[in-house]
Amino acid sequence: MKKIAPILLASGLIFLLAACGRGEGGPKAPAAPQGVARIGMVTLVDLGSTHCRPCIMMMPVLASLKKKYAGRVEVRFIDVDEQPGIAKRLQIMTIPTQIIYDREGNEVIRHIGFFPEDGLAAELDRVLAGK
């Protein structure tokens, strides 16, 4: 009986992980609320405020990425003061928050705080490459 208990425990754990969606492929990323991501195109959404210093620091980064990835990545800024409903649906607790959606509108990356341009560009390149 002592030898069977660890096997049963391991089997139960494997079943539990699979049932929770942690099996092959992992959990499915949440889809963007309607109108947030542009379906058919990778989308970068920056959620912030015009009254937040790190958010203001993100503005030139977003402008540069919008030019660099024109036609390949949709770059959007959502002011959480003006659109609190979207912030609530996306469970935004801290700003700025950047979310990258794949071409199907699934969230693939979420970052909180200032995100330097080179790091953000590397993440966009990875998503564009399908990795």
N, CA, C and O atoms as a Tinker XYZ file with bonds, in Angstrom:
   524  protein
     1  N      0.814000   -1.190000    0.000000    73     2
     2  CA     0.000000    0.000000    0.000000    64     1     3
     3  C      0.862000    1.259000    0.000000    63     2     4     5
     4  O      0.491000    2.260000   -0.613000    81     3
     5  N      2.012000    1.219000    0.684000    73     3     6
     6  CA     2.886000    2.378000    0.747000    64     5     7
     7  C      3.443000    2.727000   -0.627000    63     6     8     9
     8  O      3.708000    3.898000   -0.900000    81     7
     9  N      3.625000    1.739000   -1.496000    73     7    10
    10  CA     4.170000    1.983000   -2.828000    64     9    11
    11  C      3.095000    2.527000   -3.768000    63    10    12    13
    12  O      3.417000    3.252000   -4.710000    81    11
    13  N      1.852000    2.199000   -3.537000    73    11    14
    14  CA     0.758000    2.623000   -4.410000    64    13    15
    15  C      0.388000    4.089000   -4.157000    63    14    16    17
    16  O      0.020000    4.795000   -5.095000    81    15
    17  N      0.478000    4.555000   -2.913000    73    15    18
    18  CA     0.067000    5.916000   -2.557000    64    17    19
    19  C      0.798000    6.986000   -3.377000    63    18    20    21
    20  O      0.137000    7.894000   -3.881000    81    19
    21  N      2.144000    6.927000   -3.538000    73    19    22
    22  CA     2.813000    7.950000   -4.352000    64    21    23
    23  C      2.377000    7.910000   -5.824000    63    22    24    25
    24  O      2.301000    8.949000   -6.479000    81    23
    25  N      2.096000    6.731000   -6.328000    73    23    26
    26  CA     1.650000    6.607000   -7.718000    64    25    27
    27  C      0.280000    7.249000   -7.879000    63    26    28    29
    28  O      0.038000    7.972000   -8.845000    81    27
    29  N     -0.614000    6.986000   -6.937000    73    27    30
    30  CA    -1.945000    7.598000   -6.990000    64    29    31
    31  C     -1.860000    9.112000   -6.847000    63    30    32    33
    32  O     -2.571000    9.845000   -7.534000    81    31
    33  N     -1.002000    9.576000   -5.965000    73    31    34
    34  CA    -0.817000   11.009000   -5.771000    64    33    35
    35  C     -0.299000   11.665000   -7.049000    63    34    36    37
    36  O     -0.805000   12.710000   -7.457000    81    35
    37  N      0.692000   11.068000   -7.671000    73    35    38
    38  CA     1.251000   11.599000   -8.916000    64    37    39
    39  C      0.208000   11.588000  -10.023000    63    38    40    41
    40  O      0.105000   12.550000  -10.784000    81    39
    41  N     -0.563000   10.516000  -10.123000    73    39    42
    42  CA    -1.610000   10.425000  -11.140000    64    41    43
    43  C     -2.666000   11.507000  -10.931000    63    42    44    45
    44  O     -3.130000   12.132000  -11.885000    81    43
    45  N     -3.035000   11.716000   -9.675000    73    43    46
    46  CA    -4.023000   12.751000   -9.367000    64    45    47
    47  C     -3.514000   14.137000   -9.705000    63    46    48    49
    48  O     -4.267000   14.972000  -10.206000    81    47
    49  N     -2.242000   14.387000   -9.436000    73    47    50
    50  CA    -1.639000   15.680000   -9.745000    64    49    51
    51  C     -1.609000   15.912000  -11.249000    63    50    52    53
    52  O     -1.919000   17.013000  -11.705000    81    51
    53  N     -1.247000   14.911000  -12.019000    73    51    54
    54  CA    -1.221000   15.029000  -13.484000    64    53    55
    55  C     -2.621000   15.312000  -14.006000    63    54    56    57
    56  O     -2.796000   16.163000  -14.878000    81    55
    57  N     -3.617000   14.610000  -13.486000    73    55    58
    58  CA    -5.002000   14.830000  -13.900000    64    57    59
    59  C     -5.441000   16.252000  -13.555000    63    58    60    61
    60  O     -6.074000   16.922000  -14.371000    81    59
    61  N     -5.111000   16.710000  -12.363000    73    59    62
    62  CA    -5.500000   18.048000  -11.926000    64    61    63
    63  C     -4.873000   19.124000  -12.811000    63    62    64    65
    64  O     -5.543000   20.076000  -13.212000    81    63
    65  N     -3.589000   18.967000  -13.112000    73    63    66
    66  CA    -2.928000   19.944000  -13.984000    64    65    67
    67  C     -3.543000   19.965000  -15.372000    63    66    68    69
    68  O     -3.721000   21.037000  -15.949000    81    67
    69  N     -3.867000   18.818000  -15.911000    73    67    70
    70  CA    -4.491000   18.752000  -17.233000    64    69    71
    71  C     -5.882000   19.374000  -17.195000    63    70    72    73
    72  O     -6.271000   20.077000  -18.128000    81    71
    73  N     -6.621000   19.126000  -16.147000    73    71    74
    74  CA    -7.974000   19.672000  -16.026000    64    73    75
    75  C     -7.964000   21.186000  -15.885000    63    74    76    77
    76  O     -8.919000   21.853000  -16.283000    81    75
    77  N     -6.907000   21.725000  -15.329000    73    75    78
    78  CA    -6.804000   23.178000  -15.162000    64    77    79
    79  C     -6.270000   23.861000  -16.410000    63    78    80    81
    80  O     -6.064000   25.075000  -16.403000    81    79
    81  N     -6.046000   23.126000  -17.460000    73    79    82
    82  CA    -5.553000   23.742000  -18.683000    64    81    83
    83  C     -4.059000   23.935000  -18.698000    63    82    84    85
    84  O     -3.545000   24.696000  -19.518000    81    83
    85  N     -3.358000   23.276000  -17.823000    73    83    86
    86  CA    -1.908000   23.432000  -17.750000    64    85    87
    87  C     -1.194000   22.313000  -18.510000    63    86    88    89
    88  O      0.033000   22.213000  -18.471000    81    87
    89  N     -1.944000   21.497000  -19.182000    73    87    90
    90  CA    -1.351000   20.399000  -19.937000    64    89    91
    91  C     -0.711000   20.914000  -21.200000    63    90    92    93
    92  O     -0.168000   22.018000  -21.215000    81    91
    93  N     -0.766000   20.147000  -22.239000    73    91    94
    94  CA    -0.137000   20.488000  -23.504000    64    93    95
    95  C     -0.622000   21.835000  -24.008000    63    94    96    97
    96  O     -1.825000   22.056000  -24.151000    81    95
    97  N      0.321000   22.738000  -24.279000    73    95    98
    98  CA    -0.018000   24.047000  -24.807000    64    97    99
    99  C     -0.308000   25.095000  -23.740000    63    98   100   101
   100  O     -0.322000   26.282000  -24.065000    81    99
   101  N     -0.535000   24.725000  -22.507000    73    99   102
   102  CA    -0.785000   25.677000  -21.443000    64   101   103
   103  C     -2.139000   26.346000  -21.573000    63   102   104   105
   104  O     -2.923000   26.012000  -22.461000    81   103
   105  N     -2.413000   27.296000  -20.684000    73   103   106
   106  CA    -3.707000   27.965000  -20.713000    64   105   107
   107  C     -3.815000   28.901000  -21.905000    63   106   108   109
   108  O     -2.820000   29.461000  -22.366000    81   107
   109  N     -5.031000   29.061000  -22.395000    73   107   110
   110  CA    -5.265000   29.948000  -23.526000    64   109   111
   111  C     -5.205000   31.393000  -23.037000    63   110   112   113
   112  O     -5.754000   31.729000  -21.988000    81   111
   113  N     -4.522000   32.251000  -23.822000    73   111   114
   114  CA    -4.418000   33.662000  -23.478000    64   113   115
   115  C     -5.781000   34.318000  -23.622000    63   114   116   117
   116  O     -6.562000   33.950000  -24.500000    81   115
   117  N     -6.072000   35.299000  -22.754000    73   115   118
   118  CA    -7.366000   35.965000  -22.857000    64   117   119
   119  C     -7.461000   36.795000  -24.127000    63   118   120   121
   120  O     -6.476000   37.387000  -24.571000    81   119
   121  N     -8.642000   36.833000  -24.702000    73   119   122
   122  CA    -8.869000   37.642000  -25.899000    64   121   123
   123  C     -9.134000   39.077000  -25.483000    63   122   124   125
   124  O     -9.626000   39.337000  -24.384000    81   123
   125  N     -8.805000   40.005000  -26.368000    73   123   126
   126  CA    -9.020000   41.423000  -26.106000    64   125   127
   127  C    -10.498000   41.756000  -26.170000    63   126   128   129
   128  O    -11.233000   41.168000  -26.964000    81   127
   129  N    -10.942000   42.692000  -25.344000    73   127   130
   130  CA   -12.320000   43.167000  -25.488000    64   129   131
   131  C    -12.503000   43.768000  -26.885000    63   130   132   133
   132  O    -11.552000   44.273000  -27.481000    81   131
   133  N    -13.706000   43.709000  -27.388000    73   131   134
   134  CA   -13.990000   44.206000  -28.731000    64   133   135
   135  C    -13.519000   45.655000  -28.879000    63   134   136   137
   136  O    -13.771000   46.497000  -28.017000    81   135
   137  N    -12.835000   45.922000  -29.983000    73   135   138
   138  CA   -12.371000   47.264000  -30.284000    64   137   139
   139  C    -11.011000   47.611000  -29.714000    63   138   140   141
   140  O    -10.495000   48.692000  -29.997000    81   139
   141  N    -10.408000   46.735000  -28.920000    73   139   142
   142  CA    -9.101000   47.033000  -28.336000    64   141   143
   143  C     -7.982000   46.582000  -29.275000    63   142   144   145
   144  O     -7.099000   47.374000  -29.605000    81   143
   145  N     -8.008000   45.331000  -29.704000    73   143   146
   146  CA    -6.994000   44.812000  -30.622000    64   145   147
   147  C     -7.534000   44.840000  -32.046000    63   146   148   149
   148  O     -8.733000   44.681000  -32.273000    81   147
   149  N     -6.643000   45.041000  -32.987000    73   147   150
   150  CA    -7.022000   45.017000  -34.401000    64   149   151
   151  C     -6.790000   43.603000  -34.916000    63   150   152   153
   152  O     -5.648000   43.166000  -35.062000    81   151
   153  N     -7.869000   42.899000  -35.188000    73   151   154
   154  CA    -7.768000   41.516000  -35.649000    64   153   155
   155  C     -7.086000   41.505000  -37.018000    63   154   156   157
   156  O     -7.383000   42.330000  -37.883000    81   155
   157  N     -6.170000   40.558000  -37.195000    73   155   158
   158  CA    -5.412000   40.454000  -38.434000    64   157   159
   159  C     -4.083000   41.181000  -38.380000    63   158   160   161
   160  O     -3.298000   41.124000  -39.326000    81   159
   161  N     -3.831000   41.864000  -37.271000    73   159   162
   162  CA    -2.588000   42.613000  -37.126000    64   161   163
   163  C     -2.138000   42.541000  -35.663000    63   162   164   165
   164  O     -2.971000   42.579000  -34.757000    81   163
   165  N     -0.843000   42.439000  -35.433000    73   163   166
   166  CA    -0.321000   42.500000  -34.068000    64   165   167
   167  C     -0.658000   43.894000  -33.534000    63   166   168   169
   168  O     -0.509000   44.893000  -34.238000    81   167
   169  N     -1.113000   43.946000  -32.283000    73   167   170
   170  CA    -1.527000   45.214000  -31.692000    64   169   171
   171  C     -0.798000   45.444000  -30.378000    63   170   172   173
   172  O     -0.741000   44.565000  -29.517000    81   171
   173  N     -0.239000   46.651000  -30.241000    73   171   174
   174  CA     0.365000   47.094000  -28.988000    64   173   175
   175  C     -0.566000   48.135000  -28.386000    63   174   176   177
   176  O     -0.845000   49.164000  -29.001000    81   175
   177  N     -1.039000   47.860000  -27.188000    73   175   178
   178  CA    -1.914000   48.800000  -26.482000    64   177   179
   179  C     -1.178000   49.270000  -25.237000    63   178   180   181
   180  O     -0.726000   48.463000  -24.424000    81   179
   181  N     -1.064000   50.590000  -25.098000    73   179   182
   182  CA    -0.479000   51.179000  -23.898000    64   181   183
   183  C     -1.610000   51.838000  -23.133000    63   182   184   185
   184  O     -2.272000   52.740000  -23.647000    81   183
   185  N     -1.831000   51.394000  -21.912000    73   183   186
   186  CA    -2.874000   51.969000  -21.063000    64   185   187
   187  C     -2.203000   52.853000  -20.029000    63   186   188   189
   188  O     -1.326000   52.416000  -19.284000    81   187
   189  N     -2.635000   54.110000  -19.999000    73   187   190
   190  CA    -2.008000   55.050000  -19.092000    64   189   191
   191  C     -2.872000   56.276000  -18.907000    63   190   192   193
   192  O     -4.089000   56.231000  -19.091000    81   191
   193  N     -2.228000   57.376000  -18.539000    73   191   194
   194  CA    -2.911000   58.635000  -18.294000    64   193   195
   195  C     -1.984000   59.774000  -18.680000    63   194   196   197
   196  O     -0.761000   59.644000  -18.624000    81   195
   197  N     -2.576000   60.880000  -19.069000    73   195   198
   198  CA    -1.765000   62.055000  -19.402000    64   197   199
   199  C     -1.306000   62.775000  -18.138000    63   198   200   201
   200  O     -0.631000   63.800000  -18.228000    81   199
   201  N     -1.659000   62.255000  -16.956000    73   199   202
   202  CA    -1.271000   62.843000  -15.677000    64   201   203
   203  C     -0.238000   61.988000  -14.943000    63   202   204   205
   204  O      0.042000   62.232000  -13.770000    81   203
   205  N      0.317000   61.011000  -15.609000    73   203   206
   206  CA     1.229000   60.041000  -14.993000    64   205   207
   207  C      2.608000   60.198000  -15.648000    63   206   208   209
   208  O      2.736000   60.070000  -16.865000    81   207
   209  N      3.628000   60.472000  -14.843000    73   207   210
   210  CA     4.964000   60.734000  -15.397000    64   209   211
   211  C      5.509000   59.546000  -16.216000    63   210   212   213
   212  O      5.968000   59.768000  -17.337000    81   211
   213  N      5.481000   58.285000  -15.709000    73   211   214
   214  CA     5.967000   57.181000  -16.544000    64   213   215
   215  C      5.137000   57.013000  -17.829000    63   214   216   217
   216  O      5.665000   56.614000  -18.867000    81   215
   217  N      3.838000   57.320000  -17.744000    73   215   218
   218  CA     2.977000   57.233000  -18.929000    64   217   219
   219  C      3.415000   58.263000  -19.965000    63   218   220   221
   220  O      3.468000   57.971000  -21.159000    81   219
   221  N      3.727000   59.465000  -19.499000    73   219   222
   222  CA     4.183000   60.529000  -20.389000    64   221   223
   223  C      5.525000   60.139000  -21.014000    63   222   224   225
   224  O      5.784000   60.445000  -22.178000    81   223
   225  N      6.370000   59.468000  -20.241000    73   223   226
   226  CA     7.664000   59.010000  -20.763000    64   225   227
   227  C      7.480000   57.962000  -21.860000    63   226   228   229
   228  O      8.351000   57.799000  -22.714000    81   227
   229  N      6.350000   57.252000  -21.841000    73   227   230
   230  CA     6.072000   56.238000  -22.871000    64   229   231
   231  C      5.669000   56.867000  -24.206000    63   230   232   233
   232  O      5.804000   56.221000  -25.245000    81   231
   233  N      5.182000   58.099000  -24.206000    73   231   234
   234  CA     4.653000   58.723000  -25.427000    64   233   235
   235  C      5.658000   58.738000  -26.588000    63   234   236   237
   236  O      5.299000   58.332000  -27.693000    81   235
   237  N      6.912000   59.194000  -26.377000    73   235   238
   238  CA     7.858000   59.168000  -27.502000    64   237   239
   239  C      8.209000   57.743000  -27.945000    63   238   240   241
   240  O      8.481000   57.508000  -29.122000    81   239
   241  N      8.201000   56.806000  -27.012000    73   239   242
   242  CA     8.463000   55.399000  -27.353000    64   241   243
   243  C      7.361000   54.897000  -28.284000    63   242   244   245
   244  O      7.644000   54.270000  -29.305000    81   243
   245  N      6.102000   55.176000  -27.928000    73   243   246
   246  CA     4.971000   54.746000  -28.756000    64   245   247
   247  C      5.010000   55.409000  -30.130000    63   246   248   249
   248  O      4.747000   54.761000  -31.143000    81   247
   249  N      5.337000   56.694000  -30.163000    73   247   250
   250  CA     5.401000   57.418000  -31.445000    64   249   251
   251  C      6.483000   56.810000  -32.347000    63   250   252   253
   252  O      6.269000   56.641000  -33.547000    81   251
   253  N      7.614000   56.491000  -31.779000    73   251   254
   254  CA     8.701000   55.891000  -32.551000    64   253   255
   255  C      8.325000   54.505000  -33.072000    63   254   256   257
   256  O      8.578000   54.181000  -34.232000    81   255
   257  N      7.715000   53.684000  -32.200000    73   255   258
   258  CA     7.315000   52.339000  -32.611000    64   257   259
   259  C      6.214000   52.389000  -33.666000    63   258   260   261
   260  O      6.170000   51.543000  -34.559000    81   259
   261  N      5.333000   53.369000  -33.567000    73   259   262
   262  CA     4.257000   53.518000  -34.549000    64   261   263
   263  C      4.847000   53.760000  -35.939000    63   262   264   265
   264  O      4.348000   53.225000  -36.929000    81   263
   265  N      5.903000   54.560000  -36.012000    73   263   266
   266  CA     6.584000   54.814000  -37.300000    64   265   267
   267  C      7.356000   53.577000  -37.755000    63   266   268   269
   268  O      7.259000   53.167000  -38.911000    81   267
   269  N      8.119000   52.990000  -36.840000    73   267   270
   270  CA     8.979000   51.850000  -37.177000    64   269   271
   271  C      8.181000   50.643000  -37.666000    63   270   272   273
   272  O      8.624000   49.931000  -38.567000    81   271
   273  N      7.013000   50.410000  -37.078000    73   271   274
   274  CA     6.217000   49.222000  -37.399000    64   273   275
   275  C      4.961000   49.537000  -38.215000    63   274   276   277
   276  O      4.020000   48.744000  -38.241000    81   275
   277  N      4.950000   50.687000  -38.873000    73   275   278
   278  CA     3.785000   51.098000  -39.673000    64   277   279
   279  C      3.400000   50.001000  -40.661000    63   278   280   281
   280  O      4.245000   49.487000  -41.394000    81   279
   281  N      2.126000   49.653000  -40.672000    73   279   282
   282  CA     1.627000   48.607000  -41.563000    64   281   283
   283  C      1.790000   47.194000  -41.033000    63   282   284   285
   284  O      1.250000   46.251000  -41.611000    81   283
   285  N      2.542000   47.030000  -39.922000    73   283   286
   286  CA     2.756000   45.699000  -39.347000    64   285   287
   287  C      2.215000   45.561000  -37.940000    63   286   288   289
   288  O      1.800000   44.478000  -37.527000    81   287
   289  N      2.221000   46.677000  -37.196000    73   287   290
   290  CA     1.749000   46.667000  -35.812000    64   289   291
   291  C      0.843000   47.881000  -35.609000    63   290   292   293
   292  O      1.203000   49.003000  -35.964000    81   291
   293  N     -0.318000   47.646000  -35.044000    73   291   294
   294  CA    -1.222000   48.720000  -34.644000    64   293   295
   295  C     -0.788000   49.163000  -33.253000    63   294   296   297
   296  O     -0.755000   48.349000  -32.329000    81   295
   297  N     -0.454000   50.444000  -33.090000    73   295   298
   298  CA    -0.029000   50.984000  -31.799000    64   297   299
   299  C     -1.132000   51.908000  -31.299000    63   298   300   301
   300  O     -1.522000   52.855000  -31.983000    81   299
   301  N     -1.633000   51.619000  -30.091000    73   299   302
   302  CA    -2.746000   52.394000  -29.525000    64   301   303
   303  C     -2.439000   52.829000  -28.100000    63   302   304   305
   304  O     -1.792000   52.113000  -27.335000    81   303
   305  N     -2.919000   54.020000  -27.766000    73   303   306
   306  CA    -2.857000   54.513000  -26.393000    64   305   307
   307  C     -4.286000   54.641000  -25.896000    63   306   308   309
   308  O     -5.133000   55.230000  -26.568000    81   307
   309  N     -4.555000   54.089000  -24.715000    73   307   310
   310  CA    -5.871000   54.215000  -24.087000    64   309   311
   311  C     -5.683000   54.956000  -22.772000    63   310   312   313
   312  O     -4.966000   54.501000  -21.881000    81   311
   313  N     -6.343000   56.112000  -22.669000    73   311   314
   314  CA    -6.298000   56.903000  -21.448000    64   313   315
   315  C     -7.314000   56.309000  -20.472000    63   314   316   317
   316  O     -8.520000   56.350000  -20.713000    81   315
   317  N     -6.809000   55.757000  -19.369000    73   315   318
   318  CA    -7.687000   55.079000  -18.407000    64   317   319
   319  C     -8.604000   56.052000  -17.675000    63   318   320   321
   320  O     -9.629000   55.642000  -17.130000    81   319
   321  N     -8.245000   57.353000  -17.655000    73   319   322
   322  CA    -9.123000   58.350000  -17.043000    64   321   323
   323  C    -10.341000   58.597000  -17.926000    63   322   324   325
   324  O    -11.438000   58.849000  -17.427000    81   323
   325  N    -10.141000   58.523000  -19.243000    73   323   326
   326  CA   -11.228000   58.762000  -20.186000    64   325   327
   327  C    -12.023000   57.501000  -20.498000    63   326   328   329
   328  O    -13.196000   57.581000  -20.864000    81   327
   329  N    -11.393000   56.336000  -20.356000    73   327   330
   330  CA   -12.052000   55.066000  -20.671000    64   329   331
   331  C    -11.872000   54.061000  -19.530000    63   330   332   333
   332  O    -11.225000   53.030000  -19.711000    81   331
   333  N    -12.433000   54.352000  -18.371000    73   331   334
   334  CA   -12.248000   53.461000  -17.221000    64   333   335
   335  C    -12.867000   52.078000  -17.418000    63   334   336   337
   336  O    -12.419000   51.114000  -16.797000    81   335
   337  N    -13.876000   51.965000  -18.261000    73   335   338
   338  CA   -14.504000   50.662000  -18.495000    64   337   339
   339  C    -13.550000   49.674000  -19.143000    63   338   340   341
   340  O    -13.509000   48.502000  -18.770000    81   339
   341  N    -12.784000   50.151000  -20.116000    73   339   342
   342  CA   -11.805000   49.270000  -20.769000    64   341   343
   343  C    -10.736000   48.866000  -19.766000    63   342   344   345
   344  O    -10.343000   47.701000  -19.708000    81   343
   345  N    -10.264000   49.825000  -18.977000    73   343   346
   346  CA    -9.244000   49.512000  -17.964000    64   345   347
   347  C     -9.751000   48.454000  -16.995000    63   346   348   349
   348  O     -9.006000   47.556000  -16.603000    81   347
   349  N    -11.004000   48.559000  -16.615000    73   347   350
   350  CA   -11.577000   47.576000  -15.687000    64   349   351
   351  C    -11.669000   46.202000  -16.337000    63   350   352   353
   352  O    -11.315000   45.195000  -15.722000    81   351
   353  N    -12.150000   46.158000  -17.596000    73   351   354
   354  CA   -12.265000   44.861000  -18.292000    64   353   355
   355  C    -10.902000   44.207000  -18.493000    63   354   356   357
   356  O    -10.790000   42.981000  -18.484000    81   355
   357  N     -9.869000   45.025000  -18.673000    73   355   358
   358  CA    -8.522000   44.479000  -18.862000    64   357   359
   359  C     -7.791000   44.259000  -17.537000    63   358   360   361
   360  O     -6.633000   43.841000  -17.526000    81   359
   361  N     -8.461000   44.538000  -16.431000    73   359   362
   362  CA    -7.914000   44.352000  -15.085000    64   361   363
   363  C     -6.615000   45.134000  -14.883000    63   362   364   365
   364  O     -5.631000   44.609000  -14.362000    81   363
   365  N     -6.633000   46.396000  -15.305000    73   363   366
   366  CA    -5.472000   47.262000  -15.158000    64   365   367
   367  C     -5.465000   47.817000  -13.735000    63   366   368   369
   368  O     -6.404000   48.496000  -13.319000    81   367
   369  N     -4.403000   47.523000  -12.999000    73   367   370
   370  CA    -4.274000   47.980000  -11.620000    64   369   371
   371  C     -3.190000   49.055000  -11.494000    63   370   372   373
   372  O     -3.225000   49.873000  -10.575000    81   371
   373  N     -2.238000   49.049000  -12.413000    73   371   374
   374  CA    -1.111000   49.973000  -12.379000    64   373   375
   375  C     -0.878000   50.494000  -13.784000    63   374   376   377
   376  O     -1.002000   49.756000  -14.761000    81   375
   377  N     -0.539000   51.776000  -13.877000    73   375   378
   378  CA    -0.218000   52.346000  -15.184000    64   377   379
   379  C      1.191000   52.907000  -15.150000    63   378   380   381
   380  O      1.672000   53.314000  -14.093000    81   379
   381  N      1.850000   52.932000  -16.282000    73   379   382
   382  CA     1.395000   52.413000  -17.565000    64   381   383
   383  C      1.472000   50.887000  -17.610000    63   382   384   385
   384  O      2.299000   50.264000  -16.944000    81   383
   385  N      0.592000   50.313000  -18.409000    73   383   386
   386  CA     0.612000   48.880000  -18.701000    64   385   387
   387  C      0.571000   48.734000  -20.211000    63   386   388   389
   388  O     -0.259000   49.347000  -20.884000    81   387
   389  N      1.472000   47.920000  -20.737000    73   387   390
   390  CA     1.489000   47.635000  -22.165000    64   389   391
   391  C      1.024000   46.200000  -22.374000    63   390   392   393
   392  O      1.459000   45.281000  -21.679000    81   391
   393  N      0.135000   46.027000  -23.343000    73   391   394
   394  CA    -0.346000   44.691000  -23.698000    64   393   395
   395  C     -0.115000   44.505000  -25.191000    63   394   396   397
   396  O     -0.447000   45.376000  -25.995000    81   395
   397  N      0.454000   43.365000  -25.549000    73   395   398
   398  CA     0.634000   43.018000  -26.963000    64   397   399
   399  C     -0.312000   41.872000  -27.278000    63   398   400   401
   400  O     -0.335000   40.856000  -26.584000    81   399
   401  N     -1.095000   42.054000  -28.343000    73   399   402
   402  CA    -2.029000   41.042000  -28.821000    64   401   403
   403  C     -1.515000   40.476000  -30.136000    63   402   404   405
   404  O     -0.961000   41.201000  -30.963000    81   403
   405  N     -1.704000   39.171000  -30.319000    73   403   406
   406  CA    -1.321000   38.554000  -31.589000    64   405   407
   407  C     -2.359000   38.883000  -32.656000    63   406   408   409
   408  O     -3.320000   39.605000  -32.391000    81   407
   409  N     -2.168000   38.363000  -33.844000    73   407   410
   410  CA    -3.053000   38.666000  -34.976000    64   409   411
   411  C     -4.496000   38.195000  -34.757000    63   410   412   413
   412  O     -5.419000   38.711000  -35.385000    81   411
   413  N     -4.687000   37.220000  -33.870000    73   411   414
   414  CA    -6.030000   36.708000  -33.582000    64   413   415
   415  C     -6.708000   37.485000  -32.448000    63   414   416   417
   416  O     -7.863000   37.215000  -32.120000    81   415
   417  N     -6.002000   38.439000  -31.852000    73   415   418
   418  CA    -6.574000   39.223000  -30.766000    64   417   419
   419  C     -6.372000   38.618000  -29.394000    63   418   420   421
   420  O     -7.046000   39.009000  -28.441000    81   419
   421  N     -5.452000   37.667000  -29.275000    73   419   422
   422  CA    -5.145000   37.045000  -27.986000    64   421   423
   423  C     -3.983000   37.764000  -27.317000    63   422   424   425
   424  O     -2.975000   38.062000  -27.958000    81   423
   425  N     -4.127000   38.038000  -26.038000    73   423   426
   426  CA    -3.046000   38.670000  -25.284000    64   425   427
   427  C     -1.865000   37.709000  -25.199000    63   426   428   429
   428  O     -2.021000   36.556000  -24.798000    81   427
   429  N     -0.676000   38.194000  -25.582000    73   427   430
   430  CA     0.509000   37.347000  -25.513000    64   429   431
   431  C      1.568000   37.912000  -24.572000    63   430   432   433
   432  O      2.407000   37.166000  -24.067000    81   431
   433  N      1.539000   39.221000  -24.332000    73   431   434
   434  CA     2.518000   39.842000  -23.433000    64   433   435
   435  C      1.831000   40.966000  -22.668000    63   434   436   437
   436  O      1.052000   41.734000  -23.231000    81   435
   437  N      2.133000   41.048000  -21.378000    73   435   438
   438  CA     1.645000   42.153000  -20.544000    64   437   439
   439  C      2.830000   42.636000  -19.719000    63   438   440   441
   440  O      3.512000   41.844000  -19.069000    81   439
   441  N      3.065000   43.938000  -19.753000    73   439   442
   442  CA     4.166000   44.543000  -19.006000    64   441   443
   443  C      3.630000   45.731000  -18.230000    63   442   444   445
   444  O      2.828000   46.507000  -18.750000    81   443
   445  N      4.065000   45.872000  -16.999000    73   443   446
   446  CA     3.633000   46.986000  -16.154000    64   445   447
   447  C      4.819000   47.905000  -15.903000    63   446   448   449
   448  O      5.905000   47.456000  -15.537000    81   447
   449  N      4.594000   49.201000  -16.107000    73   447   450
   450  CA     5.631000   50.198000  -15.882000    64   449   451
   451  C      6.218000   50.695000  -17.187000    63   450   452   453
   452  O      5.796000   50.286000  -18.269000    81   451
   453  N      7.192000   51.578000  -17.078000    73   451   454
   454  CA     7.855000   52.085000  -18.277000    64   453   455
   455  C      8.560000   50.934000  -18.988000    63   454   456   457
   456  O      9.223000   50.116000  -18.351000    81   455
   457  N      8.416000   50.875000  -20.308000    73   455   458
   458  CA     9.024000   49.811000  -21.105000    64   457   459
   459  C      9.931000   50.471000  -22.139000    63   458   460   461
   460  O      9.429000   51.088000  -23.078000    81   459
   461  N     11.256000   50.361000  -21.993000    73   459   462
   462  CA    12.170000   50.995000  -22.953000    64   461   463
   463  C     11.918000   50.500000  -24.382000    63   462   464   465
   464  O     11.504000   49.361000  -24.602000    81   463
   465  N     12.177000   51.381000  -25.332000    73   463   466
   466  CA    11.864000   51.083000  -26.729000    64   465   467
   467  C     12.541000   49.816000  -27.242000    63   466   468   469
   468  O     11.903000   49.014000  -27.925000    81   467
   469  N     13.812000   49.622000  -26.927000    73   467   470
   470  CA    14.505000   48.445000  -27.453000    64   469   471
   471  C     13.892000   47.143000  -26.932000    63   470   472   473
   472  O     13.786000   46.170000  -27.679000    81   471
   473  N     13.493000   47.115000  -25.676000    73   471   474
   474  CA    12.855000   45.919000  -25.118000    64   473   475
   475  C     11.484000   45.667000  -25.710000    63   474   476   477
   476  O     11.121000   44.526000  -25.998000    81   475
   477  N     10.728000   46.728000  -25.889000    73   475   478
   478  CA     9.392000   46.608000  -26.460000    64   477   479
   479  C      9.480000   46.186000  -27.925000    63   478   480   481
   480  O      8.688000   45.366000  -28.388000    81   479
   481  N     10.445000   46.749000  -28.650000    73   479   482
   482  CA    10.648000   46.366000  -30.055000    64   481   483
   483  C     11.038000   44.895000  -30.167000    63   482   484   485
   484  O     10.596000   44.207000  -31.087000    81   483
   485  N     11.857000   44.410000  -29.244000    73   483   486
   486  CA    12.254000   42.991000  -29.260000    64   485   487
   487  C     11.035000   42.092000  -29.064000    63   486   488   489
   488  O     10.916000   41.055000  -29.715000    81   487
   489  N     10.135000   42.485000  -28.172000    73   487   490
   490  CA     8.911000   41.697000  -27.948000    64   489   491
   491  C      8.005000   41.736000  -29.179000    63   490   492   493
   492  O      7.426000   40.718000  -29.557000    81   491
   493  N      7.885000   42.901000  -29.799000    73   491   494
   494  CA     7.072000   43.005000  -31.018000    64   493   495
   495  C      7.650000   42.135000  -32.125000    63   494   496   497
   496  O      6.910000   41.453000  -32.834000    81   495
   497  N      8.967000   42.157000  -32.273000    73   495   498
   498  CA     9.619000   41.320000  -33.296000    64   497   499
   499  C      9.342000   39.839000  -33.041000    63   498   500   501
   500  O      9.100000   39.075000  -33.976000    81   499
   501  N      9.379000   39.448000  -31.788000    73   499   502
   502  CA     9.125000   38.042000  -31.425000    64   501   503
   503  C      7.691000   37.644000  -31.774000    63   502   504   505
   504  O      7.461000   36.559000  -32.309000    81   503
   505  N      6.735000   38.508000  -31.476000    73   503   506
   506  CA     5.333000   38.206000  -31.772000    64   505   507
   507  C      5.106000   38.210000  -33.286000    63   506   508   509
   508  O      4.386000   37.359000  -33.807000    81   507
   509  N      5.712000   39.156000  -33.983000    73   507   510
   510  CA     5.583000   39.209000  -35.444000    64   509   511
   511  C      6.142000   37.935000  -36.094000    63   510   512   513
   512  O      5.621000   37.462000  -37.103000    81   511
   513  N      7.206000   37.393000  -35.500000    73   511   514
   514  CA     7.817000   36.170000  -36.030000    64   513   515
   515  C      7.020000   34.916000  -35.652000    63   514   516   517
   516  O      7.327000   33.815000  -36.109000    81   515
   517  N      6.001000   35.097000  -34.818000    73   515   518
   518  CA     5.170000   33.950000  -34.423000    64   517   519
   519  C      5.789000   33.106000  -33.333000    63   518   520   521
   520  O      5.446000   31.931000  -33.200000    81   519
   521  N      6.694000   33.672000  -32.549000    73   519   522
   522  CA     7.348000   32.900000  -31.477000    64   521   523
   523  C      6.718000   33.206000  -30.152000    63   522   524
   524  O      7.130000   32.655000  -29.131000    81   523
